[in-house]
Amino acid sequence: MPHKPFKAVIPAAGLGTRFLPATKAMPKEMLPVVDKPAIQYVVEEATAAGIQDVLIIIGRNKNNIANHFDSMPELETKLREKGDHDKLAKVEHSSDLADVHMVRQGEPKGLGHAVLRARSHVGDHPFAVLLGDDLIDERDPLLEKMMAEYDKRGATIIALMEVDPAQIHLYGVAAVEPTEDDGVVKVTQLVEKPKAEDAPSNLAIIGRYVLGPDVFDILERTEPGKGGEIQLTDALEELATGGGDGGGVYGVVFRGRRYDTGDRVDYIKAIVQLAADRDDLGPALRPWFKEFAQGL
């Protein structure tokens, strides 16, 4: 039987302490990447994959996120009266993207807890989890592939990416076996933020997951793990080793362009790379980048 339509869940309740003082009053997900807030790229990725129902998990002082995806009649009227149709289209685009909902996490108890807060909204639908500070370049689609693998295998699907072993302690890491499909692996073990010498591979989990609703029962009984938080990785480890009703856990190995806007250096790199690639900004920026680099 075909399953119900996919929904999307975007956890965005973190405090954003790496970007203080900018994030004292502004959610880190609302920091601009060129001329759009980071979280808009994530919602656009979900809608490009065919998902129209999006739930954003927010925390305190995150009302700016809700406002961004709401309509602004006063601003829209002024732009319409001025005949500024290009800017009007951009403003209307964010409020017309999807059916966007919000729910509060209350206090940040980990990614697993944030996902669990989506239970009443998701119900018995399969759903994608997209981390709000992890951007996937639209030229390298990932989510569509993951959803197709979910349909094919009836299993949890996670996104994996090869990372430098020196950075492996920052990620959840997978032990894997090959499958008949190039770029898809079966996950046999997951370890949250291991030391380099303890890591089962250099395949790290990046911020994209496609899950079935059975994960909620596992999250309900998952005890706090690393950092005293409920870790989604721990629930996925149970699914990978035979827990739950699904068909295990598989990984789609991503080799495209990814931008981590939760890190200050990578955030700046994302702005530079995306701006340089744009037709309206790149021609003016690329020569300047070369001149600037030569002067360093």
N, C-alpha and C positions, 0 to 999 in steps of 0.2 A: 504494500500500500504506500502511495506517496505521502511523505510527511508534510506537516504544516509549514507555511512559509518561514524562512529564516528571519530572526530578529537580530539586532545588533546591540551590544552593551559596551559602553565606553567609560571605564573607571577614570574619574577626574577629581578625586577627593583629596589628593596629596597636598602637602603644605607648600611645596616648592621652595624649600629653604635654600637650595643652591643659588637661587636668583634673587635673594634678598639684597637690597631693600625693594627691588622692583615688584616683588610678589607680596609685599606687606598688605596691600589692598587689592591687588589684581591677581586673579588666578594665573598660574604659570601657563595653563593651556590657552590663555587669551593673549599671550605674548605674540607679537606679529612675526610671521615668517614671510619676509618681503612685505606684502600688503594684505595678508589674511592671517587671522589668528591660527595657531597651530591646530586647534581642535577642529576647525572647519575643513582642513585637509583630510582629517580622519573621517568625518561625516561624509565628505564627498567620496572617499574610497568605498565606504559602505554602500552608498547609493549607486555608485558605478558598478558594483557587484550585484545590483538588483534588490538590495534591502531598503525598504521604505520605513520600517518601524525601528526607531533608534532610541535607546534609553541611555542617558548620561547619569552616572553616579557622581554626585557633587557633595562637597562638604561645606563648612561654614565659609561665609564671605565669597561664595562662588556664584552669586546671582548674576554677575556679568555674563556668564555662559548662557543662562536662560535668556537674558535680554538680547544677546547676539542673534539667537535663532528665532526670536519673536519679531513681529512686524513693528515698524516705527512710522506710523501714519504721518506725523508732523514732518519728519525728515523727508519722507517719500513725497509729500505734497510740495515741499519747497523745491526739491530737485525737479519735480514734474513742471512746476511753474517756471523754473529757470530754463527748462528745455535741456537739462543735463541728463540725457537718457542713458549714457554710458554708466555714470555713477548710480543712477536709479536702478539699472539692471543689476549692478553688483550688490546693492543693498537688498533688493528683493530676492536675489538668488539665495542668500543665506537663510531667509525665512521660508523659502519655498522648497528647500532641498529635500526634506523628509518630514515625517511625522515624529517630531522630537519630543521626548518626555524627560522629566527629571525626577530623581529620587535621592534623598540625602543618606549618606552613610552614617552620619552622627559623629563617630570618632574613628580615626584611621586605624583599623585593626588588621590591615594586610589586604593583599589583592584577593585572596580567597573570600574574605569577609565582604569585600566590595561586590564581588560577583554574586555572592549569596543574597545580597540586598536586592538583586534583580529577579528573585524567584517569582514573586507574585505577578510581576509584569510579563515575564517570559512564559510562564505557565508550562505547557507541554510542547512548546516549539523548540526546534533546534536553534542555536544562536551562535553568533560570532562575537568574540571579545576582542576589542581593538584598544590597545593602550593609548591614552591621549597624548603622550609625548613621543611616540614612535611613529615616524612618518615613512610611508612607502611611496616611492616615486610612481606617479600615475603611468609612466611609460613602462613600468615593470610590474604588471598586475600580479598579485599574489592571492588575494582573498578568493577570487573566482576559482582558482585552482584548488584551494583548500575546500571550498564548498562542494566542488565536483568530486573530490576524494571522499568527503563525508557521504555523499550520495552513493558512491561506488562501493564503499567498504562498510558503511554503517558503523563507523568507529570515530572516536575522538581524533581530531586532526590539529597538530600544532605546527607552527612555523619554526624552522631551524636555520641557523646560519653559522658558517665556519668563522671562528674568531681566533685572534692571537691568544695562545696559551697564557700569556702574561695578563690578559684581561678576563680570563675564564671565571675568576672568583666573583665577578660582578653579575653572573648569570645563573639561571637554572641550566643544567647540562644533561644531555641525553646519551645513553648507551643505545646503540642501534644495530639492526640487522638489515641487509639489503632486501629489496622486494623485486618483483618482476618489472617494475616501472622505474626508469631512470629518474632520479630526483625525488623519489619517495622511499622512505625507510620505515621499518617497523621499530617502534621504541620499546625497549625491554627494561629500561631503568631510567629514573630521573633523580638528579641530585641538585639540591638548591645551594647555589653559591659555594662550590667546593674549592678547596685549595688546588693549585695547579697539579700537584703530585697525586691528588685523589680523584681528579676529574676522569670520568669514563671515556671521554672523547673531547674533541674541540668543537662539537656541534652545540651551540647555545640556543636556548629558546628565546626568540624575539617576540615582540608584543602582539601576536596574532594567534588566536585560538578559534576552532570551530567545535562546539560542544553540543552534546545532547542533554536533555533536561535531567537525566539520571545523575548528573554531576552534583546537583543540589543536595541529594540525600547524603552523598559522600562528604560534601563541605559541611553539612550540619554536624557531623561527628568528627570532623578533622580537628585535632588539638592544635593549639598554637605551636609553631615551629621556630625557625630561625628568627631572632629579633623579637620573640614573644608575639608574633603575628600569625594569623591563619594564612598559610601559604597555598596558593592554587597549585603549585608544583607538587605538594604533598598529596593532594586529591588526585592529580593526574598520575602520580606514581601508583596509587591504588588501582586506578583504571588500567594502567599498563601491565600490572602484575595479576590481573584477573578479577579485580573488584568491579562492581556495577553491572549493568545489564548490556553494555555496549560491546563492540568487537575489538577492544584493546585501544591502543594509541598508535597513530602513525604520524610521521613528520614529513612535511614538504620542505625540501632544502632550497632556500632562497639565495640566489646569486645576483640579485639586482641591486638597485640603489636604495639605501635606507638612511634615514637621518634621525639621530637621537637628539631631540630638542630638550631633553631633560638634563643635558650636560652643557655647561656654558660654552666650551670650545666647539663641541659638535653643533650646538645651536647656531653659532656664528658661521661655521662651515656650511650649514644647511642654507642659510640666507644667501651666502656668496654663491654657492653652486646653483641654487634655483634661480637667482636673479641673473646670473651669467648665461643661463640657458634660455631665458625668455626673449622673445622676438622684440618686445618693446623696451627692454632694459639692457640686454646683452651687448648690442653693438656699441653702446656708449661705455659700458662697464669693462668689457674685456681688455681694450687697450690701456685703460687706467690701471687695471690689475697688474698688467705686465710692467708698467712704469713703476708702480708702487713696489712690486717684488724686487725689481732691479735696484731699488734704493735701500733695501734692507741690509 
